[in-house]
Amino acid sequence: MSFGILAIDHALGEPRSVADDAAAYVGADADVAAWGYQTFYRAPDGVGVTDLAAQAGQAALDRAGISAADVDLVLLAMADVAEYLYWDPAAATQAKLGALRAEAFLVNQACSSGVAAFDVVAGKFATHPDHRVALLVSANRVCESYWNRMDSSAAITSDGAAAAVLVRDHDAYRWLTTEVVSDGRYADFCRLPTGGAARPFTSAADVPEQIGNPATLMNRFLGGDRLAMIRYLRHDRACSRTVVERACDRTGIHLADIRYVLHLNGTSKGLQDYAEQIGIPLERTNHRLARRYGHFGSADQIFTLGRLRDEGALHPGDIVALTSTGNGMHWACTLLRV
């Protein structure tokens, strides 16, 4: 199966200073400077995830010179909750774009969604020979009633969306493979306690607390067992590297041949640790852009790929790995050839 990226664009919330706003989220005593972030993005009240998705999708289609009427597949990848429950945000995005001839498909596997979604596109192209154009949109809009954008993950979370126009037989930014490693033993460590079928909301006042800090949640899930935590951290590191190695093995590419690895827009320390475990220099990751923009849920990789492309940092033949980790747990890697 052969397809490549014809165009990438994005839509962001409004820029906010981390230094100025951190106290409202984590208190005045937090060592925010150590995280390495300068700016995060917050969408105005009333702007939902599908609004951002449609804006990014339309911008990417305009850049590609393709009409929404010519899109065969609209795929929405997201990590947070949408504007409504019992509602399909992928179909809503399709309608807002006016891509009414296209199939709409949702991928919602936490922060791994945007990377794993490339495999869905490959599958749809393989089983639908008449499909020519897919619009992959990855979007994030924090629901601040449930999620503290500076404490509920190991990153400062921003609002924004990135979209890629994928075209069959297009040879630039060509998809090579996608690999995913999943381990459901850790599925319960991070979840909203109420609001689902197990414990439904019972009244307008029945609003859950925000999801807590991930390190605290994992420690609680493991029963405070320090050895179990060490085993989990080793497992996480191993899976992060294994999924990249599997992608390389499937395509016959050496890990050392990868020019850029674009991971989650994590903290400076987090990305430094990740670069070391993958075995690449920090400057060949998304570290610089992460500091400027924050973490867009599942949209980091497409967004940073687009920024590097616009900057002229990528050259024909370069291999780029889009990698991610998502609650579930999932570790994902998509390889592209520029």
VENKA-V155730 format. One record per backbone hydrogen bond with DSSP energy under -1.0 kcal/mol. CO is the residue of the C=O (numbers start at 1). NH is the residue of the N-H. E is the energy in kcal/mol with one decimal. If there is no record, write none. Layout:
co: <CO:CO>
nh: <NH:NH>
e: <E:E>
This chain:
co: <2:3:4:7:9:11:14:16:17:18:21:22:22:23:30:32:35:38:40:41:42:44:48:49:50:51:52:53:54:55:56:57:58:59:60:61:61:67:68:72:73:74:75:76:77:88:89:90:91:92:93:94:94:98:99:103:105:107:109:110:112:113:115:116:117:118:119:120:121:122:123:124:128:132:133:133:134:135:136:137:138:140:142:143:143:146:148:148:149:156:159:160:161:162:163:164:165:166:167:167:174:177:179:181:183:184:186:199:203:205:213:214:215:216:217:218:219:220:222:225:226:227:228:229:230:231:232:233:234:235:236:237:238:239:241:242:243:244:245:246:247:248:248:254:255:260:262:264:267:268:269:270:271:272:273:274:275:275:281:282:284:286:287:289:290:291:291:295:296:299:300:301:302:303:304:305:306:307:308:315:318:319:319:320:321:322:324:326:329:330:331:332:333:334:335:335:336:337>
nh: <169:175:167:165:163:161:42:40:21:22:24:25:26:27:32:35:268:18:16:159:14:47:52:53:54:55:56:57:58:59:60:61:62:63:64:65:66:70:71:103:135:105:137:107:139:92:93:94:95:96:97:98:99:100:102:74:76:78:112:113:116:117:118:119:121:122:123:124:125:126:127:128:131:168:72:73:166:75:164:77:162:160:144:146:147:211:151:152:157:295:13:140:11:138:9:136:6:134:4:170:337:335:333:331:186:187:189:195:206:207:217:218:219:220:221:222:224:223:225:229:230:231:232:233:234:235:236:237:238:239:240:241:242:243:245:246:247:248:249:250:251:252:253:257:258:321:323:266:271:272:273:274:275:276:277:278:279:280:284:285:261:290:291:293:294:38:39:158:299:303:304:305:306:307:308:309:310:311:313:318:338:259:260:336:262:334:332:330:183:326:181:324:179:322:176:177:320:174>
e: <-2.6:-2.8:-2.6:-2.8:-3.0:-2.7:-2.5:-2.3:-1.9:-2.0:-1.1:-1.7:-2.8:-1.3:-1.9:-1.6:-2.3:-2.0:-3.2:-2.6:-2.7:-2.0:-2.0:-2.3:-2.4:-2.2:-2.5:-2.7:-2.6:-2.1:-2.3:-2.3:-2.7:-2.1:-1.9:-1.2:-2.2:-1.8:-1.5:-2.4:-3.3:-2.3:-3.0:-2.8:-2.4:-1.9:-2.1:-2.3:-2.2:-2.3:-1.9:-1.0:-2.0:-1.2:-1.8:-3.2:-2.6:-2.0:-1.4:-1.8:-2.6:-2.0:-1.1:-1.5:-2.0:-2.2:-2.4:-2.6:-2.7:-2.1:-2.0:-1.3:-2.2:-2.6:-2.4:-1.3:-3.2:-2.8:-2.8:-3.1:-2.6:-2.1:-1.0:-1.7:-2.0:-3.3:-1.9:-2.9:-2.9:-3.1:-2.2:-2.4:-2.3:-2.9:-2.0:-2.6:-3.1:-3.0:-2.0:-1.8:-2.4:-2.4:-2.5:-2.6:-1.4:-1.7:-1.2:-3.1:-1.4:-2.1:-2.5:-2.6:-2.1:-2.2:-2.6:-2.2:-3.1:-1.6:-1.2:-2.0:-2.2:-2.4:-2.3:-2.6:-2.3:-2.3:-2.9:-2.2:-2.5:-2.7:-2.3:-1.6:-2.9:-2.3:-2.5:-2.7:-1.6:-2.4:-2.8:-2.3:-1.2:-1.3:-2.0:-2.1:-1.6:-2.8:-2.6:-2.4:-2.5:-2.0:-2.7:-2.1:-2.6:-2.0:-2.1:-2.0:-2.2:-2.3:-1.7:-1.7:-2.4:-2.6:-1.7:-1.7:-2.2:-3.1:-1.2:-2.9:-2.6:-2.4:-3.0:-2.1:-2.2:-2.1:-2.6:-2.3:-2.4:-1.9:-2.2:-2.5:-3.2:-2.6:-1.4:-2.6:-3.1:-2.6:-2.5:-2.9:-2.5:-2.8:-3.0:-2.1:-2.8:-3.1:-2.9:-1.0:-2.6:-2.4>
